[in-house]
Amino acid sequence: MRSSTDGNGSARHGAMPARGLRTLAAFAGLVVGLLAWSGVAVAAAPGSLDGTFGSGGVVSLGSGVQVFGVAVQSDGGVVAAGQSGGRVLVERLGSGGQLAGSYLGAAGYARAVGVAPDGKIVVAGSSGGAMFVERLTSSLAPDSGFGSAGVALAFAGQSGVANGVAVGPGGSVVAAGSEGGVTGVAQFSAAGTLQWTQSGFGGNAALNAVAIQPDGKVVVVGAQNAGRFINGLIARLTSGGALDSAFAGGHGAFTYSF
């Protein structure tokens, strides 16, 4: 670094030449490489692929597999849900990316997955023209304590599909998506009994995600087809499934566009 003095004799520093910066960068890279070669741990840059997971941070689930939803378990394990060969697929990976279990269910596909506090796995999607929710044990076996052999349905015969799922207080499950081209939401008890459904609000629209507040109210988001435009849609339902009049100026739902 160059140094000169001003009229008062004070030191004044100039910028390092570009050649010096390149030399410094190359030296830093050499040091990092030597540390890695010697086995000394070097912190990865934020947002970089995690080399401790799978192969260089990536896990391939094989040809023909589609994954639409993912959730993380309390022990760092990863649960992915989708379809393979036209059947519902759930894959569980250990915290290091190793395959720890696989489940191939009925014809259909899962678009969302959640993990209950007790470790049970809940997936939702479409099967046989109905919105379906399936609960699996932590070992990926159908949970006989939920619905019929682990499966519960809503909007049967109405092209029902769930794009989002959430586990609520006491183990209740809410699935959100569409039925017959309009919005569709269904809540099931912890035992898989259908408690209520709500559909049609927002016009020609579909829901993509759902969350449950601590008080049991349900918040859903999605998109509304408004002809030339696609509008965003947000709605809140009461714990009983009605549009919440205390939300969105008394309407319970509102749309927005950019």
C-alpha positions as CSV (number, residue, x, y, z in Angstrom):
1,M,0.0,0.0,0.0
2,R,1.4,3.4,-1.0
3,S,1.8,6.1,1.7
4,S,2.4,9.8,1.2
5,T,2.1,12.9,3.4
6,D,0.0,16.0,3.0
7,G,1.2,19.5,3.6
8,N,0.9,19.0,7.4
9,G,3.1,15.9,7.4
10,S,0.1,13.6,8.1
11,A,0.2,10.2,6.5
12,R,-2.2,9.7,3.6
13,H,-2.9,6.2,2.2
14,G,-3.8,5.4,-1.3
15,A,-5.8,2.4,-2.7
16,M,-4.1,-0.9,-3.3
17,P,-3.3,-1.5,-7.0
18,A,-5.5,-4.0,-8.8
19,R,-2.5,-6.3,-9.2
20,G,-2.0,-6.3,-5.4
21,L,-5.7,-7.2,-4.8
22,R,-5.4,-10.1,-7.2
23,T,-2.3,-11.4,-5.5
24,L,-4.0,-11.1,-2.1
25,A,-7.1,-12.9,-3.3
26,A,-5.0,-15.7,-4.7
27,F,-3.1,-16.1,-1.5
28,A,-6.3,-16.2,0.5
29,G,-7.6,-19.0,-1.8
30,L,-4.4,-20.9,-1.4
31,V,-4.6,-20.7,2.4
32,V,-8.3,-21.9,2.4
33,G,-7.3,-24.8,0.1
34,L,-4.4,-25.8,2.3
35,L,-6.6,-25.8,5.4
36,A,-9.2,-28.0,3.7
37,W,-6.5,-30.4,2.5
38,S,-5.1,-30.7,6.0
39,G,-8.5,-31.5,7.4
40,V,-9.0,-28.1,9.2
41,A,-12.7,-27.1,9.1
42,V,-13.4,-24.0,7.1
43,A,-16.7,-22.3,7.5
44,A,-18.8,-22.3,4.4
45,A,-20.1,-19.1,2.9
46,P,-23.7,-18.4,3.8
47,G,-26.1,-19.8,1.3
48,S,-23.6,-22.3,-0.2
49,L,-24.5,-25.9,-0.7
50,D,-24.0,-27.9,2.5
51,G,-21.2,-30.5,1.9
52,T,-22.4,-32.5,4.9
53,F,-25.7,-33.3,3.3
54,G,-25.9,-35.9,0.5
55,S,-23.4,-35.5,-2.2
56,G,-22.1,-31.9,-2.1
57,G,-25.4,-30.7,-0.6
58,V,-27.6,-32.5,-3.1
59,V,-29.7,-35.7,-2.9
60,S,-31.2,-37.3,-6.0
61,L,-34.3,-39.3,-5.4
62,G,-34.2,-41.2,-8.7
63,S,-35.8,-41.1,-12.2
64,G,-39.5,-40.4,-12.4
65,V,-39.8,-39.0,-8.9
66,Q,-41.5,-35.6,-8.5
67,V,-41.3,-33.8,-5.1
68,F,-43.8,-31.0,-4.3
69,G,-43.5,-30.6,-0.5
70,V,-40.8,-30.7,2.1
71,A,-40.7,-30.5,5.9
72,V,-37.9,-30.8,8.5
73,Q,-38.2,-33.1,11.6
74,S,-37.0,-32.1,15.1
75,D,-33.9,-34.3,14.7
76,G,-32.8,-32.6,11.5
77,G,-34.3,-35.3,9.2
78,V,-36.0,-34.2,6.0
79,V,-39.4,-35.5,4.7
80,A,-40.2,-35.0,1.1
81,A,-43.6,-35.8,-0.5
82,G,-44.7,-36.0,-4.1
83,Q,-45.4,-38.9,-6.6
84,S,-43.6,-41.7,-8.4
85,G,-45.3,-43.7,-11.1
86,G,-48.6,-42.0,-10.5
87,R,-48.6,-43.0,-6.8
88,V,-48.2,-41.0,-3.6
89,L,-44.6,-41.0,-2.5
90,V,-43.0,-40.0,0.8
91,E,-39.3,-40.1,1.3
92,R,-37.5,-39.6,4.6
93,L,-33.8,-38.6,4.8
94,G,-31.5,-38.5,7.7
95,S,-29.8,-35.2,8.7
96,G,-26.9,-36.2,6.5
97,G,-29.1,-36.8,3.5
98,Q,-29.0,-40.6,3.7
99,L,-32.3,-42.4,2.8
100,A,-34.0,-43.4,6.0
101,G,-37.3,-44.6,4.8
102,S,-39.7,-44.6,1.8
103,Y,-43.5,-45.0,1.5
104,L,-45.4,-45.6,-1.8
105,G,-49.1,-45.1,-1.3
106,A,-52.3,-45.1,-3.4
107,A,-52.7,-43.7,-6.9
108,G,-52.4,-39.9,-6.8
109,Y,-49.9,-37.4,-5.6
110,A,-49.0,-35.4,-2.5
111,R,-48.4,-31.7,-2.9
112,A,-47.7,-30.8,0.8
113,V,-46.3,-32.4,3.9
114,G,-46.1,-31.4,7.6
115,V,-44.7,-33.0,10.7
116,A,-46.8,-33.1,13.9
117,P,-45.3,-32.4,17.3
118,D,-45.4,-36.1,18.1
119,G,-43.3,-36.9,15.0
120,K,-46.1,-38.2,12.8
121,I,-46.1,-37.2,9.2
122,V,-49.1,-35.7,7.4
123,V,-49.3,-35.4,3.6
124,A,-52.0,-33.9,1.5
125,G,-52.8,-33.8,-2.2
126,S,-55.2,-35.5,-4.6
127,S,-56.3,-39.1,-5.0
128,G,-59.2,-40.5,-7.0
129,G,-60.6,-37.1,-7.7
130,A,-60.7,-36.1,-4.1
131,M,-58.7,-33.9,-1.7
132,F,-56.9,-36.4,0.5
133,V,-55.0,-36.2,3.8
134,E,-52.9,-39.1,4.9
135,R,-51.1,-39.5,8.3
136,L,-48.1,-41.8,8.7
137,T,-46.3,-42.9,11.8
138,S,-42.7,-41.7,12.3
139,S,-41.6,-45.0,10.7
140,L,-43.7,-44.2,7.5
141,A,-46.5,-46.7,8.1
142,P,-50.2,-45.6,7.6
143,D,-51.6,-44.5,11.0
144,S,-54.6,-46.6,11.7
145,G,-55.7,-44.0,14.3
146,F,-56.5,-41.5,11.5
147,G,-59.4,-41.7,9.1
148,S,-59.7,-45.0,7.2
149,A,-56.4,-46.8,7.3
150,G,-54.6,-43.5,7.7
151,V,-56.5,-41.6,4.9
152,A,-59.3,-39.0,5.1
153,L,-61.0,-37.4,2.1
154,A,-62.9,-34.2,1.3
155,F,-64.5,-32.9,-1.9
156,A,-64.8,-36.4,-3.3
157,G,-65.8,-36.4,-7.0
158,Q,-65.2,-32.7,-7.3
159,S,-61.6,-32.7,-8.6
160,G,-60.4,-31.9,-5.1
161,V,-56.7,-31.3,-4.5
162,A,-54.7,-29.9,-1.5
163,N,-51.7,-27.7,-2.2
164,G,-51.0,-26.9,1.4
165,V,-51.4,-28.7,4.8
166,A,-51.0,-27.6,8.4
167,V,-51.2,-29.4,11.8
168,G,-53.2,-27.5,14.4
169,P,-53.8,-27.5,18.1
170,G,-54.6,-31.0,19.4
171,G,-53.5,-32.7,16.2
172,S,-56.2,-31.3,13.9
173,V,-55.3,-31.1,10.3
174,V,-56.3,-28.4,7.7
175,A,-55.8,-28.9,4.0
176,A,-56.2,-26.1,1.4
177,G,-56.3,-26.1,-2.3
178,S,-59.2,-26.3,-4.8
179,E,-62.3,-28.2,-5.7
180,G,-64.1,-27.9,-9.1
181,G,-62.0,-24.9,-10.1
182,V,-62.7,-22.8,-6.9
183,T,-61.0,-22.5,-3.5
184,G,-61.4,-25.4,-1.1
185,V,-60.5,-25.8,2.5
186,A,-61.1,-28.8,4.8
187,Q,-60.4,-29.4,8.5
188,F,-60.1,-32.9,10.0
189,S,-60.0,-33.9,13.6
190,A,-56.9,-35.6,15.1
191,A,-58.8,-38.9,14.4
192,G,-59.3,-38.0,10.8
193,T,-63.0,-37.1,11.0
194,L,-64.0,-34.4,8.5
195,Q,-65.1,-31.4,10.7
196,W,-65.9,-28.7,8.1
197,T,-65.3,-27.6,4.6
198,Q,-65.3,-24.1,3.0
199,S,-65.2,-23.4,-0.7
200,G,-65.9,-20.9,-3.4
201,F,-64.7,-17.7,-1.8
202,G,-62.5,-15.6,-4.0
203,G,-64.2,-16.7,-7.2
204,N,-62.2,-18.6,-9.8
205,A,-59.2,-19.3,-7.5
206,A,-57.0,-21.9,-5.9
207,L,-55.2,-21.9,-2.6
208,N,-51.5,-22.7,-2.3
209,A,-50.6,-22.6,1.4
210,V,-52.3,-22.7,4.8
211,A,-51.3,-21.8,8.4
212,I,-53.1,-22.2,11.7
213,Q,-53.0,-19.5,14.4
214,P,-52.6,-20.4,18.0
215,D,-56.3,-19.6,18.5
216,G,-57.3,-22.1,15.8
217,K,-58.1,-19.6,13.1
218,V,-57.0,-20.6,9.6
219,V,-55.1,-18.3,7.2
220,V,-54.9,-19.3,3.6
221,V,-53.2,-17.7,0.5
222,G,-53.6,-18.4,-3.2
223,A,-54.3,-16.9,-6.6
224,Q,-57.4,-15.7,-8.3
225,N,-57.9,-15.8,-12.0
226,A,-59.3,-12.4,-12.9
227,G,-59.3,-12.7,-16.7
228,R,-56.4,-10.7,-18.0
229,F,-54.8,-10.7,-14.5
230,I,-53.9,-13.0,-11.7
231,N,-54.6,-11.6,-8.3
232,G,-53.2,-12.6,-5.0
233,L,-55.8,-13.9,-2.5
234,I,-55.6,-13.9,1.3
235,A,-58.3,-15.1,3.6
236,R,-58.8,-16.0,7.3
237,L,-61.4,-18.5,8.5
238,T,-62.6,-19.0,12.0
239,S,-61.9,-22.2,13.9
240,G,-65.3,-23.4,12.7
241,G,-64.6,-22.7,9.0
242,A,-66.5,-19.5,8.4
243,L,-64.9,-16.5,6.8
244,D,-63.7,-14.3,9.6
245,S,-65.6,-11.0,9.7
246,A,-62.8,-9.5,11.8
247,F,-60.4,-9.8,8.9
248,A,-60.1,-7.7,5.7
249,G,-62.6,-5.1,6.7
250,G,-65.3,-7.5,7.5
251,H,-65.1,-9.6,4.4
252,G,-62.8,-12.3,5.7
253,A,-60.8,-12.3,2.4
254,F,-59.2,-9.8,0.1
255,T,-57.4,-9.9,-3.3
256,Y,-54.5,-7.7,-4.4
257,S,-52.7,-7.2,-7.7
258,F,-49.5,-5.4,-8.8
